[in-house]
Every structure is written in C-alpha cells, then in structure tokens.
Amino acid sequence: MTVDPLQDIPDIADIHLAHARIRLQIRQTPVLNDPGLDEELGCRLYCKCENLQRTGAFKFRGASNAVLRLEEEGIDGNLATHSSGNHGAALALAANLAGRTAHVVMPDNSSKMKIDAVRSFGGVVHFCEPTHESRKAGLDALAREGMIAVHPYDESSIIAGQGTAALELEQSVPQLEQVITPLGGGGLIGGTVIATRAWGVEVFGVEPAGAADTVLSLERGRIVDDYRPDTIADGLRAIVGQRNFYLVQKHVKQVLTVSDDDIRRAMALFWRKLKMLIEPSSATVIAAVRNHPELFAGKRVGAILSGGNIHPSGWNELTADASTG
C-alpha cells in the first residue's frame, strides 16, 4: 500500500513531546566546536555529536520514542524492523529496556561490528540479500508472524524522535544560520526540518555519490526505489522514505553529494582536529562543508554527526591512504 506522505507527519509539538518522553533514556550529546576545524573549513562549525549517543548513533532517539509510545498506548508484543545496523541496535536496546525483543532484518553484507551490536542488546538478526526489496520483504514476513513493525525511518514516531537532536542543537547554539545532516532514509533530516523551521535556518542534506537516490528522486519528481547503492557509508544506503521525501522537497535547501574519497578525507580530518572516530555516514557532512565554501564560508553551521559505529581497525583501513590536504 502506498503511503500518503501528507498523512501522519509530525509537527514541532510532536518533537517536543518526544523529547519529554525520551529525555531520561537518551544522552543529551555535546555540541563541539574546534577552532582548528573552523579554520580548515572556513566557517564556524558546531558538531552535534550523536556518535556519543547510546548505541553509538542518533537512531536511539527515534527507537526510544517509538517503543515508549507503544508503552503509553498499551500495545504489547515483540518488534520487527530492517536495518544496516544502527537502527537495529537502537531498537534492540529500546525494546530490551521495555522487556520486549526486537527482530532485525539485516543485509548479509552488514558489518560484523553492527551485527554483534544488535545481538548484544538482545536483538535477533535475520539476514537478507543487500537490496531494498529484500529488506522490506523480510520485515513484511515478520509482521505477518504477528510482530509489531517499526519502520526505521518512514514513521511518525521515528521522525519525531530523530528531530530531538536538532532541537537540542538549536537550544545549545541559538544563532545558527544553517544545519546540515546526512541523508539516507531521511528520518534525521525529516525531523530536523520540522524542529528548525521556527528558527528560519537553511537545512542541507548530504548523500554519498554512490547512494544518491534522493538527488535522483528530486530530479525526477518521484522516489526512485530501484536504486542500487555502492558506498562505504553503509548507514546511508537506504531509499528515502515517502514522508521524508515530501519534507525534503518542501523544506530542504539543497541535497549535496560527496565521493567516498571525500568521506575518507573528512574522517581523517576530524580525527586530526578532534581526536574522535566517526563513521563514514557522519563524515559526509564534514566533507560537504569542505567541498562547498560557496555555501558555507563565514556561516554559523550546525552539523549533526549521525554515528560513530566503526571499529578502529576498519577506520584505519578506510583512512590509510586519505590525504587531509
């Protein structure tokens, strides 16, 4: 059944309610600014460090909101979702805290670290082929078994939960001119545009060039759902959701793309300046700001770093040949 994107889209009140609901369960992550990074990028960059969130990614915000809403509504049962890793781990932990079990459909080429994380939080992993259709079919099968399907990004409670990161960012740095987020399925950027509209900031999204389905969808005026992603940013390989595509069309200033080499250089740069490991999906925003001085130079820019779930050995392998110059 096709989802009507005009239905069940959260508003700013839903994001404030989500924040009140989840605030004792999440970490209010720090916002970091580094003069050396500012000098390198030519702007004032304020990084919302969701790589320090519980489970290592912003996804715990949306997952917590979804599960706690089910608790409020008295809806019992185990949960099911599909994920490349971060949402699966987040839902596994949120479900575990509520005495439930999350079943997670994961591509069979998912990173071992992310598979292990889902299992460590009590989740049950179901492997599928690494395609959008296989992930969706796996989730549909679990739902037919009676599990409660929690979509990883195209669901009102998830979008509202993800929007709490931007809400905290704006509260920490109230005079931002721009906000930039990674863009995969779109739950983060969807929540961000809702949370920031009252402040009048420009919102930008970033996709890897090898997973630029949203850019192509914007060009064609419809979601391109047969896209085959090829990028090191495994967290951004999802096809944009219908609600989120509508929000991107209406409210996002521009969706930028960066190459995998750009991402590697950004990961290395961030380590050099802040001594912090971020995963490739997070590094897209650093890469985009670096590549587009015509958009960001001299501005106060908020960047949401989506996650830090990368093993140090994998980080070393990805960035071994990356030049930060």
Backbone as numpy.savetxt, mean C-alpha at the origin, in Angstrom:
# Nx Ny Nz CAx CAy CAz Cx Cy Cz
-19.74 -10.27 -10.52 -20.59 -9.08 -10.52 -19.71 -7.84 -10.52
-19.99 -6.89 -11.38 -19.22 -5.66 -11.46 -19.59 -4.73 -10.31
-18.57 -4.20 -9.66 -18.79 -3.29 -8.54 -19.07 -1.90 -9.08
-20.10 -1.25 -8.56 -20.35 0.14 -8.89 -19.43 1.00 -8.03
-18.44 1.66 -8.63 -17.47 2.40 -7.82 -18.07 3.58 -7.07
-19.27 4.00 -7.45 -19.90 5.11 -6.75 -20.57 4.67 -5.46
-20.68 3.36 -5.26 -21.31 2.84 -4.05 -20.26 2.48 -3.01
-20.59 2.75 -1.77 -19.79 2.27 -0.65 -18.34 2.77 -0.69
-18.16 4.02 -1.07 -16.85 4.65 -0.96 -16.82 5.43 0.35
-15.79 5.23 1.18 -15.76 5.92 2.47 -15.56 7.42 2.29
-15.91 8.17 3.33 -15.65 9.60 3.34 -14.74 9.91 4.52
-14.46 11.20 4.73 -13.52 11.59 5.78 -14.02 11.16 7.16
-15.32 11.16 7.36 -15.85 10.71 8.65 -15.52 9.24 8.89
-15.58 8.42 7.83 -15.24 7.01 7.96 -13.78 6.83 8.33
-12.92 7.70 7.81 -11.49 7.59 8.13 -11.25 7.98 9.58
-11.91 9.02 10.06 -11.78 9.38 11.47 -12.33 8.26 12.37
-13.44 7.66 11.99 -13.98 6.54 12.76 -13.02 5.35 12.74
-12.42 5.10 11.59 -11.45 4.01 11.49 -10.27 4.26 12.42
-9.80 5.50 12.45 -8.65 5.82 13.31 -8.99 5.62 14.78
-10.19 6.05 15.17 -10.62 5.83 16.56 -10.73 4.34 16.86
-11.16 3.57 15.88 -11.38 2.13 16.07 -10.06 1.38 16.23
-9.05 1.77 15.45 -7.83 0.97 15.40 -6.67 1.56 16.20
-6.84 2.72 16.78 -5.70 3.47 17.32 -4.94 2.72 18.42
-5.65 1.87 19.18 -4.97 1.12 20.24 -4.30 -0.15 19.71
-4.54 -0.48 18.44 -4.01 -1.71 17.87 -2.83 -1.46 16.93
-2.82 -0.29 16.29 -1.74 0.05 15.36 -0.64 0.82 16.07
0.46 1.02 15.36 1.47 1.99 15.79 1.24 3.30 15.07
1.31 4.42 15.79 1.32 5.71 15.11 2.77 5.94 14.69
3.05 5.64 13.45 4.43 5.61 12.96 5.01 7.01 12.84
6.34 7.11 12.96 6.97 8.44 12.91 6.97 9.03 11.50
7.08 10.36 11.46 7.31 11.09 10.21 8.72 11.65 10.28
9.58 11.21 9.37 10.99 11.58 9.40 11.35 12.52 8.26
12.18 13.50 8.58 12.74 14.41 7.58 14.25 14.41 7.77
14.98 14.35 6.67 16.44 14.33 6.75 17.01 15.40 5.84
17.81 16.32 6.38 18.36 17.40 5.54 19.19 16.89 4.37
19.93 15.79 4.58 20.73 15.24 3.49 19.87 14.71 2.35
18.76 14.07 2.71 17.84 13.57 1.68 17.17 14.74 0.98
16.80 15.77 1.75 16.21 16.97 1.15 17.15 17.58 0.12
18.42 17.67 0.45 19.39 18.26 -0.46 19.50 17.43 -1.73
19.50 16.13 -1.57 19.60 15.23 -2.73 18.39 15.37 -3.64
17.19 15.54 -3.05 15.94 15.53 -3.81 15.46 16.93 -4.21
16.00 17.96 -3.56 15.62 19.32 -3.92 14.27 19.76 -3.39
13.78 19.10 -2.34 12.51 19.48 -1.72 12.59 19.14 -0.24
11.55 19.51 0.51 11.44 19.09 1.90 10.55 17.85 1.92
11.15 16.69 2.18 10.43 15.43 2.12 10.17 14.91 3.52
8.90 14.69 3.83 8.49 14.17 5.13 7.96 12.75 4.94
8.71 11.78 5.45 8.43 10.37 5.19 7.62 9.75 6.32
6.41 9.32 6.00 5.56 8.59 6.94 6.00 7.14 6.91
6.64 6.70 7.98 7.38 5.43 7.97 6.50 4.25 8.33
5.65 3.85 7.38 4.81 2.68 7.59 5.60 1.38 7.49
6.86 1.47 7.10 7.75 0.32 7.21 7.98 -0.08 8.66
7.64 0.82 9.59 7.76 0.54 11.02 6.41 0.15 11.65
5.39 0.03 10.82 4.07 -0.39 11.30 4.11 -1.86 11.73
3.18 -2.28 12.55 3.07 -3.70 12.89 2.90 -4.51 11.62
3.53 -5.63 11.52 3.66 -6.51 10.35 4.51 -5.89 9.25
5.07 -4.70 9.48 6.02 -4.12 8.55 5.43 -3.38 7.37
4.14 -3.03 7.42 3.53 -2.33 6.29 2.24 -1.64 6.71
1.82 -0.64 5.93 0.59 0.10 6.19 -0.64 -0.80 6.19
-0.53 -1.98 5.60 -1.69 -2.86 5.42 -2.36 -3.23 6.74
-1.63 -3.16 7.84 -2.23 -3.52 9.13 -3.33 -2.55 9.52
-3.29 -1.33 9.01 -4.34 -0.35 9.30 -5.68 -0.82 8.73
-5.70 -1.11 7.43 -6.93 -1.53 6.79 -7.43 -2.86 7.31
-6.50 -3.81 7.51 -6.90 -5.13 8.01 -7.52 -5.02 9.40
-6.92 -4.21 10.27 -7.47 -4.03 11.61 -8.86 -3.41 11.56
-9.02 -2.41 10.70 -10.33 -1.77 10.60 -11.39 -2.75 10.11
-11.04 -3.57 9.11 -11.99 -4.53 8.56 -12.42 -5.55 9.62
-11.45 -6.07 10.36 -11.76 -7.10 11.36 -12.54 -6.51 12.54
-12.14 -5.33 13.00 -12.84 -4.72 14.13 -14.25 -4.30 13.76
-14.48 -3.93 12.52 -15.85 -3.65 12.07 -16.70 -4.91 12.09
-16.14 -6.02 11.68 -16.87 -7.29 11.76 -17.22 -7.60 13.21
-16.28 -7.34 14.12 -16.54 -7.56 15.55 -17.70 -6.69 16.02
-17.68 -5.41 15.64 -18.74 -4.49 16.04 -20.11 -4.94 15.52
-20.12 -5.50 14.32 -21.37 -5.90 13.69 -21.81 -7.31 14.07
-21.01 -7.96 14.92 -21.37 -9.30 15.38 -21.29 -10.37 14.32
-20.44 -10.19 13.33 -20.29 -11.17 12.24 -19.14 -12.10 12.57
-19.44 -13.37 12.82 -18.44 -14.35 13.20 -17.93 -15.12 11.99
-16.79 -15.76 12.16 -16.27 -16.64 11.12 -14.83 -16.33 10.76
-14.20 -17.29 10.12 -12.83 -17.10 9.64 -12.83 -16.30 8.35
-11.66 -15.79 8.01 -11.53 -14.82 6.93 -10.71 -15.37 5.77
-10.90 -14.78 4.61 -10.13 -15.17 3.43 -9.77 -13.93 2.63
-8.60 -13.97 2.00 -8.17 -12.86 1.16 -7.15 -13.38 0.16
-6.70 -12.51 -0.75 -5.54 -12.83 -1.56 -4.51 -11.72 -1.39
-3.24 -12.06 -1.55 -2.20 -11.10 -1.24 -0.86 -11.60 -1.74
0.03 -10.66 -2.09 1.41 -11.03 -2.38 2.22 -11.14 -1.10
1.62 -10.72 0.03 2.31 -10.90 1.30 1.94 -9.92 2.40
2.04 -8.62 2.14 1.85 -7.64 3.22 0.42 -7.61 3.75
-0.57 -7.61 2.86 -1.95 -7.63 3.33 -2.27 -8.96 4.00
-1.73 -10.04 3.46 -1.97 -11.35 4.05 -1.46 -11.43 5.47
-0.24 -10.94 5.71 0.31 -10.93 7.06 -0.51 -10.04 7.98
-0.92 -8.87 7.45 -1.71 -7.94 8.26 -3.05 -8.55 8.66
-3.73 -9.18 7.71 -5.02 -9.78 8.03 -4.84 -10.98 8.95
-3.76 -11.73 8.77 -3.50 -12.86 9.66 -3.36 -12.40 11.11
-2.61 -11.32 11.32 -2.45 -10.81 12.69 -3.75 -10.23 13.23
-4.43 -9.42 12.42 -5.69 -8.81 12.87 -6.71 -9.90 13.21
-6.77 -10.93 12.38 -7.69 -12.04 12.66 -7.29 -12.77 13.93
-6.00 -13.03 14.08 -5.50 -13.74 15.25 -5.84 -13.00 16.54
-5.70 -11.68 16.53 -6.02 -10.87 17.71 -7.50 -10.95 18.07
-8.32 -11.26 17.07 -9.77 -11.38 17.30 -10.21 -12.84 17.48
-9.25 -13.75 17.59 -9.58 -15.15 17.78 -10.09 -15.84 16.53
-9.70 -15.34 15.37 -10.11 -15.91 14.09 -8.87 -16.41 13.34
-9.11 -17.06 12.21 -8.03 -17.50 11.32 -8.22 -16.88 9.95
-7.13 -16.39 9.38 -7.17 -15.84 8.03 -6.55 -16.84 7.05
-7.27 -17.11 5.97 -6.75 -17.94 4.89 -6.35 -17.01 3.75
-5.11 -17.18 3.28 -4.54 -16.21 2.34 -4.11 -16.92 1.05
-4.69 -16.51 -0.06 -4.28 -17.00 -1.37 -3.07 -16.17 -1.81
-1.94 -16.86 -2.05 -0.71 -16.17 -2.40 -0.12 -16.73 -3.69
0.42 -15.88 -4.56 1.11 -16.38 -5.74 2.27 -17.30 -5.35
2.49 -18.32 -6.13 3.53 -19.28 -5.76 4.95 -18.74 -5.94
5.07 -17.52 -6.47 6.39 -16.89 -6.55 6.56 -15.79 -5.49
5.70 -15.79 -4.47 5.83 -14.82 -3.38 7.14 -15.04 -2.64
7.65 -13.98 -2.03 8.91 -14.11 -1.30 8.72 -15.01 -0.09
9.74 -15.82 0.19 9.67 -16.74 1.33 9.46 -15.97 2.63
10.08 -14.80 2.74 9.93 -14.00 3.95 8.47 -13.63 4.19
7.76 -13.26 3.11 6.36 -12.86 3.27 5.45 -14.06 3.51
5.75 -15.20 2.90 4.99 -16.42 3.18 5.15 -16.81 4.65
6.39 -16.78 5.12 6.65 -17.13 6.52 5.96 -16.15 7.47
5.89 -14.88 7.08 5.23 -13.88 7.94 3.75 -14.19 8.09
3.07 -14.53 7.00 1.65 -14.88 7.08 1.45 -16.04 8.04
2.28 -17.05 7.91 2.15 -18.23 8.77 2.50 -17.92 10.22
3.48 -17.04 10.43 3.89 -16.73 11.80 2.79 -16.01 12.57
1.90 -15.31 11.87 0.79 -14.62 12.52 -0.47 -15.48 12.58
-0.35 -16.75 12.23 -1.47 -17.67 12.35 -2.27 -17.86 11.08
-1.82 -17.29 9.96 -2.54 -17.42 8.71 -2.27 -18.75 8.02
-3.21 -19.18 7.20 -3.08 -20.40 6.41 -2.89 -19.99 4.96
-1.80 -20.45 4.33 -1.46 -20.04 2.97 -1.99 -21.04 1.96
-2.61 -20.52 0.89 -3.08 -21.32 -0.25 -2.39 -20.75 -1.49
-1.56 -21.55 -2.14 -0.80 -21.04 -3.29 -1.63 -21.05 -4.56
-1.30 -20.12 -5.45 -1.95 -20.04 -6.76 -0.93 -19.59 -7.79
-1.31 -19.62 -9.05 -0.43 -19.08 -10.09 -0.32 -17.57 -9.92
0.79 -16.98 -10.36 1.01 -15.54 -10.15 0.27 -14.67 -11.16
-1.05 -14.80 -11.18 -1.88 -13.96 -12.04 -3.03 -13.38 -11.23
-3.54 -12.26 -11.70 -4.69 -11.64 -11.04 -5.89 -12.58 -11.04
-6.12 -13.27 -12.16 -7.27 -14.17 -12.27 -7.17 -15.33 -11.28
-5.95 -15.89 -11.11 -5.77 -17.01 -10.19 -5.97 -16.58 -8.74
-5.50 -15.41 -8.40 -5.69 -14.91 -7.03 -7.18 -14.73 -6.74
-7.89 -14.13 -7.69 -9.32 -13.90 -7.52 -10.09 -15.22 -7.43
-9.72 -16.19 -8.30 -10.40 -17.48 -8.29 -10.17 -18.20 -6.97
-8.97 -18.10 -6.44 -8.67 -18.73 -5.16 -9.49 -18.14 -4.02
-9.63 -16.81 -4.02 -10.43 -16.16 -3.00 -11.91 -16.53 -3.14
-12.40 -16.56 -4.37 -13.80 -16.94 -4.59 -14.08 -18.35 -4.08
-13.12 -19.26 -4.27 -13.29 -20.64 -3.82 -13.38 -20.71 -2.30
-12.56 -19.95 -1.60 -12.59 -19.94 -0.14 -13.90 -19.32 0.36
-14.38 -18.30 -0.32 -15.65 -17.68 0.07 -16.80 -18.68 -0.09
-16.75 -19.51 -1.12 -17.80 -20.52 -1.30 -17.78 -21.56 -0.19
-16.64 -21.71 0.47 -16.54 -22.63 1.60 -17.10 -22.02 2.88
-17.52 -20.77 2.81 -18.14 -20.14 3.97 -17.28 -19.13 4.70
-16.07 -18.88 4.20 -15.22 -17.88 4.83 -15.63 -16.47 4.41
-15.34 -15.51 5.26 -15.68 -14.11 5.00 -14.57 -13.50 4.14
-14.90 -13.11 2.93 -13.90 -12.53 2.03 -13.60 -11.09 2.43
-12.33 -10.79 2.59 -11.86 -9.43 2.87 -10.95 -9.04 1.72
-11.45 -8.21 0.81 -10.66 -7.84 -0.35 -9.45 -7.02 0.10
-8.29 -7.25 -0.50 -7.09 -6.56 -0.01 -7.05 -5.06 -0.23
-7.86 -4.54 -1.17 -7.79 -3.09 -1.40 -9.08 -2.47 -1.91
-9.99 -3.23 -2.49 -11.20 -2.64 -3.07 -12.40 -2.89 -2.15
-12.31 -2.37 -0.95 -13.35 -2.55 0.06 -13.36 -1.32 0.96
-14.54 -0.84 1.31 -14.66 0.42 2.03 -13.88 0.44 3.34
-13.99 -0.62 4.13 -13.31 -0.62 5.43 -11.79 -0.65 5.27
-11.32 -1.30 4.21 -9.88 -1.33 3.96 -9.39 0.05 3.53
-10.10 0.68 2.61 -9.71 2.01 2.13 -9.70 3.02 3.28
-10.74 2.97 4.11 -10.81 3.89 5.25 -9.65 3.67 6.21
-9.33 2.41 6.48 -8.20 2.12 7.36 -6.89 2.62 6.81
-6.66 2.42 5.51 -5.41 2.89 4.92 -5.32 4.41 4.94
-6.45 5.08 4.85 -6.45 6.54 4.88 -5.98 7.14 6.18
-5.95 6.34 7.25 -5.50 6.86 8.54 -4.02 7.22 8.53
-3.23 6.61 7.64 -1.81 6.97 7.55 -1.66 8.41 7.07
-2.41 8.79 6.05 -2.37 10.17 5.56 -2.92 11.14 6.60
-3.94 10.70 7.32 -4.51 11.54 8.38 -3.44 11.89 9.41
-2.69 10.89 9.85 -1.61 11.14 10.81 -0.50 11.99 10.21
-0.20 11.76 8.94 0.84 12.56 8.27 0.46 14.02 8.24
-0.77 14.32 7.87 -1.22 15.71 7.82 -1.24 16.35 9.21
-1.59 15.57 10.22 -1.61 16.10 11.58 -0.20 16.40 12.08
0.79 15.62 11.61 2.17 15.82 12.02 2.82 16.98 11.28
2.47 17.15 9.99 3.06 18.20 9.15 1.91 18.93 8.46
1.29 19.90 9.15 0.04 20.47 8.65 0.15 21.40 7.45
1.36 21.72 7.02 1.50 22.66 5.89 2.08 21.98 4.65
1.74 20.72 4.46 2.19 20.02 3.26 1.53 20.61 2.02
2.27 20.59 0.92 1.73 21.02 -0.37 1.37 19.84 -1.26
2.07 18.72 -1.05 1.87 17.54 -1.89 2.01 16.28 -1.04
1.34 15.22 -1.47 1.50 13.90 -0.86 1.68 12.89 -1.99
2.60 11.95 -1.80 2.86 10.95 -2.82 2.86 9.56 -2.18
2.22 8.61 -2.85 2.13 7.25 -2.33 2.41 6.25 -3.45
2.87 5.04 -3.08 2.90 3.96 -4.07 1.48 3.61 -4.49
1.34 2.99 -5.67 0.03 2.62 -6.18 0.09 1.20 -6.75
-0.60 0.30 -6.07 -0.77 -1.07 -6.56 -2.24 -1.30 -6.80
-2.91 -1.92 -5.82 -4.36 -2.08 -5.91 -5.10 -0.78 -5.66
-4.43 0.17 -4.97 -5.00 1.50 -4.82 -5.66 1.82 -3.50
-5.65 0.89 -2.54 -6.28 1.19 -1.26 -5.61 2.33 -0.53
-4.28 2.39 -0.59 -3.55 3.45 0.10 -3.80 4.80 -0.54
-3.69 4.89 -1.85 -3.90 6.19 -2.49 -5.37 6.59 -2.44
-6.27 5.61 -2.49 -7.70 5.91 -2.35 -8.00 6.54 -1.00
-7.50 5.92 0.07 -7.69 6.49 1.40 -7.00 7.82 1.56
-5.85 7.97 0.90 -5.09 9.22 1.02 -5.82 10.40 0.40
-6.41 10.22 -0.78 -7.10 11.36 -1.40 -8.33 11.77 -0.58
-8.98 10.81 0.06 -10.13 11.14 0.90 -9.66 11.90 2.14
-8.59 11.41 2.75 -8.10 12.02 4.00 -7.55 13.42 3.80
-7.01 13.71 2.62 -6.31 14.98 2.42 -7.10 16.03 1.66
-8.30 15.70 1.17 -9.03 16.66 0.33 -9.31 17.97 1.05
-9.59 17.89 2.33 -9.91 19.11 3.07 -8.72 20.06 3.17
-7.49 19.52 3.03 -6.29 20.36 3.11 -5.89 20.92 1.75
-6.49 20.43 0.69 -6.20 20.96 -0.63 -4.82 20.63 -1.17
-4.21 19.54 -0.71 -2.90 19.17 -1.23 -3.03 18.41 -2.54
-1.98 18.44 -3.34 -1.92 17.63 -4.55 -1.46 16.23 -4.18
-2.14 15.23 -4.73 -1.78 13.84 -4.45 -1.26 13.20 -5.73
-0.11 12.54 -5.60 0.51 11.82 -6.71 0.61 10.34 -6.35
0.48 9.49 -7.36 0.72 8.07 -7.20 1.92 7.65 -8.01
2.52 6.52 -7.62 3.68 6.00 -8.35 3.52 4.50 -8.58
3.71 4.10 -9.83 3.73 2.69 -10.19 5.09 2.32 -10.79
5.52 1.07 -10.62 6.68 0.61 -11.38 6.33 0.59 -12.87
7.28 0.87 -13.72 7.03 0.83 -15.16 6.57 -0.55 -15.60
7.00 -1.59 -14.89 6.61 -2.95 -15.23 5.28 -3.38 -14.64
4.61 -2.48 -13.93 3.29 -2.78 -13.36 2.41 -1.54 -13.44
2.47 -0.87 -14.60 1.78 0.41 -14.76 0.37 0.22 -15.31
-0.39 -0.67 -14.68 -1.75 -0.92 -15.16 -2.65 0.28 -14.97
-2.44 1.04 -13.88 -3.30 2.21 -13.64 -3.05 3.29 -14.69
-1.80 3.51 -15.05 -1.49 4.49 -16.09 -2.17 4.10 -17.40
-2.09 2.82 -17.75 -2.73 2.34 -18.97 -4.25 2.45 -18.86
-4.78 2.14 -17.68 -6.23 2.23 -17.47 -6.71 3.67 -17.59
-5.94 4.61 -17.07 -6.30 6.03 -17.20 -6.30 6.46 -18.66
-5.32 5.96 -19.42 -5.26 6.31 -20.84 -6.48 5.77 -21.60
-6.94 4.58 -21.21 -8.04 3.94 -21.94 -9.41 4.26 -21.35
-9.41 4.87 -20.16 -10.68 5.23 -19.53 -11.42 4.06 -18.91
-10.74 2.95 -18.71 -11.35 1.78 -18.08 -10.23 0.94 -17.48
-10.59 0.10 -16.50 -9.58 -0.74 -15.87 -9.11 -1.83 -16.83
-7.82 -1.90 -17.02 -7.21 -2.95 -17.85 -6.88 -4.11 -16.92
-7.72 -5.14 -16.94 -7.59 -6.20 -15.93 -6.82 -7.43 -16.41
-6.22 -7.34 -17.60 -5.43 -8.47 -18.11 -3.94 -8.13 -18.16
-3.52 -7.16 -17.38 -2.13 -6.71 -17.36 -1.25 -7.77 -16.70
-0.06 -8.00 -17.23 0.89 -8.97 -16.67 2.09 -8.20 -16.12
2.14 -8.00 -14.81 3.21 -7.18 -14.22 4.56 -7.89 -14.22
5.61 -7.10 -14.29 6.97 -7.61 -14.23 7.83 -6.55 -13.56
8.01 -6.69 -12.24 8.74 -5.68 -11.48 9.27 -6.29 -10.19
10.33 -5.70 -9.65 10.85 -6.14 -8.35 9.94 -5.68 -7.21
9.06 -4.72 -7.46 8.16 -4.20 -6.42 6.95 -5.13 -6.31
7.13 -6.25 -5.60 6.08 -7.28 -5.57 4.79 -6.79 -4.94
4.86 -5.81 -4.05 3.65 -5.30 -3.42 2.78 -4.46 -4.33
3.27 -4.14 -5.53 2.54 -3.26 -6.45 2.12 -3.99 -7.73
2.04 -5.30 -7.68 1.69 -6.06 -8.88 0.18 -6.26 -9.05
-0.62 -5.78 -8.12 -2.07 -5.97 -8.20 -2.68 -5.02 -9.22
-3.84 -5.42 -9.75 -4.62 -4.56 -10.64 -5.44 -3.59 -9.79
-5.47 -2.33 -10.19 -6.17 -1.32 -9.39 -7.64 -1.68 -9.21
-8.15 -1.45 -8.00 -9.54 -1.75 -7.70 -10.50 -0.72 -8.28
-11.76 -1.10 -8.43 -12.74 -0.22 -9.07 -12.99 1.05 -8.27
-13.20 0.94 -6.97 -13.42 2.14 -6.15 -12.19 3.05 -6.22
-11.02 2.42 -6.12 -9.79 3.21 -6.11 -9.50 3.85 -7.46
-9.84 3.16 -8.53 -9.66 3.74 -9.86 -10.53 4.98 -10.01
-11.75 4.90 -9.51 -12.65 6.06 -9.55 -12.02 7.23 -8.77
-11.46 6.95 -7.58 -10.86 8.00 -6.77 -9.62 8.57 -7.45
-8.83 7.72 -8.09 -7.65 8.19 -8.82 -8.08 9.10 -9.97
-9.07 8.66 -10.74 -9.55 9.48 -11.86 -10.01 10.86 -11.40
-10.71 10.89 -10.27 -11.33 12.14 -9.80 -10.37 13.07 -9.08
-9.42 12.49 -8.32 -8.72 13.32 -7.35 -7.19 13.27 -7.39
-6.59 12.34 -8.10 -5.13 12.25 -8.12 -4.57 13.16 -9.21
-3.59 13.94 -8.84 -3.00 14.91 -9.78 -2.32 14.20 -10.95
-1.53 13.17 -10.65 -0.81 12.46 -11.71 -0.30 11.13 -11.16
-0.28 10.11 -12.01 0.34 8.83 -11.67 1.64 8.73 -12.45
2.75 8.63 -11.73 4.08 8.58 -12.32 4.58 7.14 -12.38
5.55 6.88 -13.21 6.15 5.55 -13.26 7.66 5.67 -13.05
8.23 4.61 -12.48 9.67 4.53 -12.26 10.15 3.15 -12.67
11.38 3.07 -13.13 11.94 1.80 -13.55 12.44 1.01 -12.34
12.69 -0.27 -12.53 13.26 -1.07 -11.45 14.65 -0.56 -11.06
15.42 -0.07 -12.02 16.72 0.51 -11.68 16.56 1.78 -10.86
15.56 2.60 -11.18 15.25 3.78 -10.35 14.95 3.35 -8.92
14.17 2.28 -8.77 13.79 1.78 -7.46 15.02 1.32 -6.69
15.90 0.58 -7.35 17.13 0.11 -6.68 17.96 1.29 -6.18
18.11 2.31 -7.03 18.91 3.47 -6.62 18.26 4.20 -5.45
16.93 4.26 -5.44 16.22 4.93 -4.35 16.37 4.17 -3.04
16.32 2.84 -3.11 16.55 2.03 -1.91 17.93 2.29 -1.33
18.93 2.33 -2.21 20.30 2.58 -1.77 20.45 3.98 -1.20
19.83 4.96 -1.85 19.89 6.34 -1.37 19.26 6.46 0.03
18.12 5.84 0.21 17.44 5.96 1.51 18.27 5.31 2.61
18.91 4.19 2.28 19.80 3.58 3.27 20.98 4.50 3.58
21.55 5.09 2.55 22.72 5.94 2.75 22.40 7.16 3.61
21.20 7.72 3.44 20.85 8.95 4.17 20.22 8.67 5.53
19.36 7.65 5.63 18.63 7.42 6.88 18.97 6.10 7.56
19.84 5.29 6.93 20.24 4.00 7.50 19.03 3.13 7.80
18.09 3.09 6.85 16.85 2.34 7.02 16.58 1.53 5.76
16.23 0.24 5.96 15.88 -0.62 4.84 14.40 -0.44 4.50
14.11 -0.16 3.24 12.73 -0.12 2.78 12.59 -1.08 1.60
11.40 -1.64 1.43 11.19 -2.57 0.34 10.99 -1.81 -0.98
11.10 -2.49 -2.11 11.00 -1.79 -3.40 9.73 -0.97 -3.56
8.59 -1.47 -3.09 7.34 -0.71 -3.23 7.45 0.66 -2.57
8.05 0.72 -1.38 8.25 1.99 -0.69 9.15 2.93 -1.48
10.19 2.36 -2.06 11.21 3.18 -2.71 10.70 3.85 -3.97
9.55 3.42 -4.49 9.02 4.07 -5.70 8.79 5.55 -5.49
8.35 5.93 -4.28 8.05 7.35 -4.06 9.32 8.18 -4.02
10.39 7.63 -3.44 11.67 8.34 -3.42 12.18 8.49 -4.85
12.07 7.43 -5.62 12.53 7.46 -7.01 11.76 8.49 -7.83
10.45 8.55 -7.64 9.63 9.48 -8.42 9.96 10.94 -8.09
10.13 11.24 -6.81 10.48 12.61 -6.41 11.84 12.98 -7.00
12.75 12.04 -6.98 14.10 12.29 -7.53 14.04 12.52 -9.04
13.18 11.78 -9.72 13.12 11.86 -11.19 12.38 13.08 -11.71
11.57 13.73 -10.85 10.68 14.78 -11.35 10.84 16.09 -10.56
12.00 16.72 -10.67 12.17 18.02 -9.99 11.19 19.07 -10.49
10.73 18.93 -11.73 9.77 19.91 -12.26 8.45 19.88 -11.49
8.16 18.79 -10.79 6.93 18.67 -10.01 7.14 18.96 -8.53
8.30 18.57 -7.99 8.47 18.55 -6.54 9.52 19.52 -6.00
10.37 20.07 -6.83 11.45 20.93 -6.33 10.91 22.10 -5.53
11.49 22.31 -4.36 11.12 23.43 -3.51 9.84 23.26 -2.74
9.16 22.14 -2.89 7.86 21.91 -2.24 8.02 21.16 -0.91
6.99 21.25 -0.08 6.89 20.44 1.15 6.06 19.20 0.79
6.73 18.07 0.72 6.14 16.85 0.18 6.04 15.78 1.27
4.86 15.22 1.42 4.68 14.08 2.30 4.74 12.80 1.50
5.55 11.85 1.92 5.69 10.57 1.21 5.33 9.44 2.16
4.41 8.58 1.75 4.07 7.43 2.58 4.92 6.24 2.13
5.80 5.81 3.03 6.63 4.64 2.78 5.81 3.41 3.17
5.43 2.64 2.18 4.39 1.63 2.40 4.83 0.44 3.23
6.11 0.06 3.17 6.52 -1.12 3.93 8.02 -1.33 3.93
8.44 -2.25 4.79 9.87 -2.57 4.91 10.13 -4.05 4.96
9.24 -4.83 4.36 9.37 -6.28 4.43 10.31 -6.81 3.36
11.58 -6.69 3.64 12.60 -7.22 2.76 13.74 -7.75 3.63
14.22 -8.93 3.31 15.32 -9.52 4.07 16.61 -8.78 3.73
17.50 -8.55 4.71 18.75 -7.85 4.40 19.54 -8.47 3.25
19.54 -9.80 3.15 20.28 -10.43 2.05 19.63 -10.09 0.70
18.29 -10.06 0.68 17.60 -9.68 -0.55 17.83 -8.23 -0.89
17.87 -7.38 0.13 18.14 -5.96 -0.09 19.53 -5.79 -0.70
20.52 -6.52 -0.13 21.88 -6.43 -0.65 21.96 -6.87 -2.12
21.24 -7.94 -2.43 21.24 -8.44 -3.81 20.62 -7.44 -4.77
19.51 -6.81 -4.35 18.83 -5.86 -5.23 19.65 -4.60 -5.47
20.36 -4.16 -4.43 21.01 -2.85 -4.51 22.52 -2.95 -4.75
23.03 -4.15 -4.96 24.48 -4.34 -5.08 25.09 -3.47 -6.17
24.38 -3.35 -7.29 24.92 -2.59 -8.43 24.26 -1.23 -8.59
23.46 -0.83 -7.58 22.73 0.44 -7.70 23.65 1.61 -7.38
23.70 2.53 -8.26 24.46 3.76 -8.03 23.51 4.82 -7.49
23.92 5.52 -6.44 23.10 6.60 -5.90 23.50 7.94 -6.51
24.42 7.93 -7.42 24.86 9.18 -8.04 24.02 9.56 -9.21
